[in-house]
Amino acid sequence: MFFGTLLTLKIGRWLGYVLGREVALAGEIRCNVKKPYLIEFDGIGAPEIGFISVAESSGALPFEVQRIFWTYGTPESIVRGRHAHYQTEQIIIAVAGRILVTTEQANGTIEVFVLEKPSQGVYVPPNVWHTMQYSKGAVQMVLASTAYQEGDYIRDYAEFKSIWG
């Protein structure tokens, strides 16, 4: 499933990333911008025996998974995330508990996704600022399109807005 629009950024000078390397670009840049959306994974089973959900690259996943990580034991008062990526696409899943995922697109559109079923995930494309807040006992699993690279992260909100806003 793909949701996107064509965005034209007109700027005099722009620093970006191509294949993990910083590059300077000038003039008009046209890029395909993807939007966050909810993914429903099939749940197979029944209440009396339990359920299994499957995520396969040939199915509901919009990218090939290169990294999987999970967080747990996060206090309810903590907000995690607070970053965007230049290249990485992610699917965030609440394996247990409830997770509120807030996304902000470059055009300022803010959405809140409530994840409370392990058969649901939210797709977070590159260049989307996102934060997560967890219920007690929540376990988050993230499927990522790239291996970890610190240079792929935009951790400063003002920098995110200056690049994409």
C-alpha positions as a printed Julia matrix, in Angstrom:
165×3 Matrix{Float64}:
  0.0     0.0    0.0
  1.43    3.41  -0.93
  0.23    6.83   0.02
  2.15    9.76  -1.32
  2.17   13.07  -3.05
  4.73   14.86  -5.17
  6.39   17.68  -3.28
  8.51   20.39  -4.8
 10.95   22.13  -2.49
 12.34   25.4   -3.86
 15.39   26.44  -1.93
 18.69   28.09  -2.7
 20.95   25.58  -0.96
 20.07   22.34   0.79
 22.12   19.72   2.6
 20.86   16.19   2.25
 21.95   12.59   2.35
 22.54   10.28  -0.58
 23.64    6.74   0.23
 24.62    7.82   3.73
 26.84   10.7    2.57
 26.11   14.38   3.07
 25.72   16.25  -0.2
 24.93   19.83  -1.14
 22.16   20.38  -3.65
 21.06   23.65  -5.2
 17.88   24.76  -6.87
 14.58   22.94  -7.14
 14.26   19.48  -5.65
 11.38   17.16  -6.52
 10.81   14.14  -4.35
  8.12   11.6   -3.68
  6.84   12.07  -0.12
  5.25    9.14   1.67
  2.79    9.58   4.54
  2.4     7.64   7.79
 -0.44    5.12   7.84
 -1.83    2.26   9.9
 -1.07   -1.31   8.8
 -3.35   -4.2    9.76
 -1.65   -7.6    9.9
 -3.8   -10.7    9.56
 -4.51  -12.37  12.89
 -4.82  -16.14  12.58
 -6.32  -18.15  15.43
 -9.08  -17.98  18.02
 -9.44  -16.72  21.62
 -9.37  -20.24  23.04
 -6.01  -21.12  21.39
 -4.36  -17.73  20.78
 -3.35  -15.82  17.67
 -0.41  -15.39  15.33
  0.24  -12.43  13.05
  2.7   -12.56  10.17
  4.62   -9.78   8.43
  6.26  -10.73   5.12
  8.03   -8.54   2.59
  5.78   -9.96  -0.11
  2.7    -8.93   1.87
  1.84   -5.89   3.99
  5.41   -4.61   4.43
  6.3    -1.65   2.19
 10.06   -2.39   2.42
 12.57   -5.16   3.01
 13.4    -5.41   6.73
 17.1    -4.87   7.53
 16.86   -4.35  11.3
 14.49   -5.29  14.13
 14.64   -3.78  17.6
 12.33   -3.56  20.59
 11.9    -1.39  23.67
 10.38   -2.39  27.0
 10.23   -1.2   30.61
  9.75    2.41  29.51
  8.08    4.49  32.25
  4.75    6.04  31.27
  6.12    9.57  31.83
  8.87    9.15  29.22
  8.44   10.26  25.6
 10.78    8.38  23.27
 11.63    8.92  19.65
 11.86   12.67  19.15
 13.6    12.29  15.81
 13.19   11.79  12.08
 15.26    9.86   9.55
 16.76   10.88   6.23
 16.4     7.39   4.7
 15.02    4.83   7.16
 11.44    3.61   6.91
  9.92    1.98   9.99
  6.9     0.03  11.14
  6.17    0.45  14.85
  4.16   -2.33  16.54
  2.82   -2.5   20.11
  3.5    -6.16  20.87
  2.03   -5.61  24.36
  0.28   -2.67  25.99
 -0.61    0.62  24.32
  1.67    3.03  22.47
  0.71    6.5   21.28
  2.7     7.34  18.15
  2.62   11.0   17.13
  3.91   11.88  13.67
  4.58   15.24  12.06
  5.08   15.49   8.33
  7.16   18.14   6.61
  4.01   20.07   5.7
  3.05   20.33   9.39
  0.36   17.6    9.38
  0.27   15.97  12.81
 -1.36   12.59  13.39
 -1.71   10.45  16.51
 -1.89    6.67  16.09
 -3.05    4.53  19.01
 -1.46    1.09  18.87
 -3.02   -1.41  21.27
 -3.3    -4.6   19.21
 -0.23   -6.64  18.19
 -1.87   -7.11  14.78
 -1.47   -3.38  14.01
  1.5    -1.23  13.16
  2.12    2.3   11.98
  4.3     2.94   8.94
  6.67    5.88   9.52
  8.41    7.01   6.3
 11.64    9.01   6.13
 11.5    12.72   6.91
  8.66   12.35   9.43
  9.24   13.51  13.02
  7.85   10.95  15.48
  7.47   10.41  19.19
  6.14    7.49  21.21
  4.57    7.31  24.68
  3.91    3.98  26.39
  1.45    2.44  28.83
  2.83    0.48  31.77
  4.19   -2.85  30.53
  4.16   -1.83  26.85
  6.56   -3.6   24.51
  7.39   -1.94  21.19
  8.87   -3.78  18.22
 10.21   -1.81  15.25
 10.89   -3.14  11.77
 13.39   -0.88   9.97
 14.46   -0.65   6.33
 18.12    0.06   7.11
 20.84   -0.98   9.51
 21.59    1.52  12.27
 23.53    4.61  11.14
 23.72    7.59  13.49
 24.06    9.93  10.48
 20.55    8.92   9.34
 18.96   10.54  12.41
 17.68   14.1   12.7
 17.53   14.52  16.47
 17.03   18.28  16.69
 13.47   19.48  16.01
 14.61   22.93  14.84
 16.95   21.25  12.35
 14.07   19.02  11.14
 11.89   22.09  10.56
 14.7    23.98   8.8
 15.35   21.07   6.42
 11.82   19.85   5.76
  9.47   22.53   7.08
